[in-house]
Amino acid sequence: MNQLDDFLEADKPRAKRELDCIEYLREQEFEASMNGQYERASYLARNIVRSYTELHILSKKKSQREEKTKLVLANYQVPPQILVDEHIRRYRQ
């Protein structure tokens, strides 16, 4: 499975940049840690977390879009009169 499959088509370039950034930062963080540059390693680790947070937000957008699509499609499988009756019932209360 491609890592970019978790994102909307419009978000894939941004997700790719974040993934590339994580890879680069991991290498830099490891190198800094091995050289005793712990403050720099800590700074780089925080940036890695920031990139993962961005990826999480982007992947949630796709999940939310898919859920909305499922709901819309489910509504089209119900006879229209049932939808109208349900709409009237909800707004009479």
C-alpha positions in Angstrom: 0.0 0.0 0.0 1.3 3.4 -1.0 1.7 5.8 2.0 -0.1 8.5 0.0 -3.3 6.4 -0.3 -4.3 7.7 3.1 -4.7 11.3 1.8 -7.1 13.2 -0.5 -5.8 13.7 -4.0 -5.5 17.5 -3.3 -3.5 16.8 -0.1 -1.0 14.3 -1.6 1.7 16.9 -2.5 1.6 18.3 1.0 1.7 14.9 2.6 4.6 13.9 0.4 6.5 16.9 1.5 5.8 16.1 5.2 6.9 12.5 4.7 10.1 13.6 3.0 10.7 16.1 5.8 10.2 13.4 8.4 12.8 11.2 6.7 15.3 14.0 6.5 14.7 15.1 10.1 15.1 11.5 11.4 18.5 11.2 9.8 19.5 14.6 11.1 18.2 13.8 14.6 20.0 10.5 14.7 23.2 12.1 13.6 22.9 14.9 16.2 22.2 12.4 18.9 25.2 10.3 18.0 27.4 13.4 18.1 26.1 14.4 21.6 24.1 17.4 20.3 21.1 16.6 22.4 19.6 20.1 22.3 19.6 20.0 18.5 18.3 16.4 18.5 15.5 17.5 20.8 14.6 20.4 18.4 14.6 18.0 15.4 12.4 15.5 17.3 9.8 18.2 18.0 9.8 19.0 14.3 9.3 15.3 13.5 6.2 15.3 15.8 4.9 18.5 14.1 5.1 16.8 10.7 3.3 13.7 12.0 0.6 15.9 13.5 0.2 17.5 10.0 -0.1 14.0 8.4 -2.7 13.0 11.0 -4.8 16.1 10.2 -4.5 15.4 6.5 -5.5 11.8 6.9 -8.5 12.7 9.0 -9.7 15.0 6.2 -9.9 11.9 3.9 -11.6 9.8 6.6 -14.2 12.5 7.1 -14.8 12.9 3.4 -15.3 9.2 3.0 -17.7 9.1 5.9 -19.8 12.0 4.4 -19.8 10.2 1.0 -21.1 7.0 2.6 -23.9 9.0 4.3 -24.9 10.7 1.1 -24.9 7.4 -0.8 -26.9 5.7 1.9 -29.6 8.5 1.6 -29.9 7.8 -2.1 -30.8 4.2 -1.4 -33.8 5.1 0.6 -37.0 5.9 -1.2 -37.5 9.7 -1.5 -40.8 9.7 0.4 -39.2 8.2 3.4 -36.6 11.0 3.4 -39.4 13.6 3.1 -41.4 12.0 5.9 -38.3 11.9 8.2 -37.5 15.5 7.4 -41.0 16.6 8.3 -41.0 14.5 11.5 -37.7 16.0 12.7 -38.7 19.6 12.2 -42.2 19.3 13.7 -40.8 18.5 17.1 
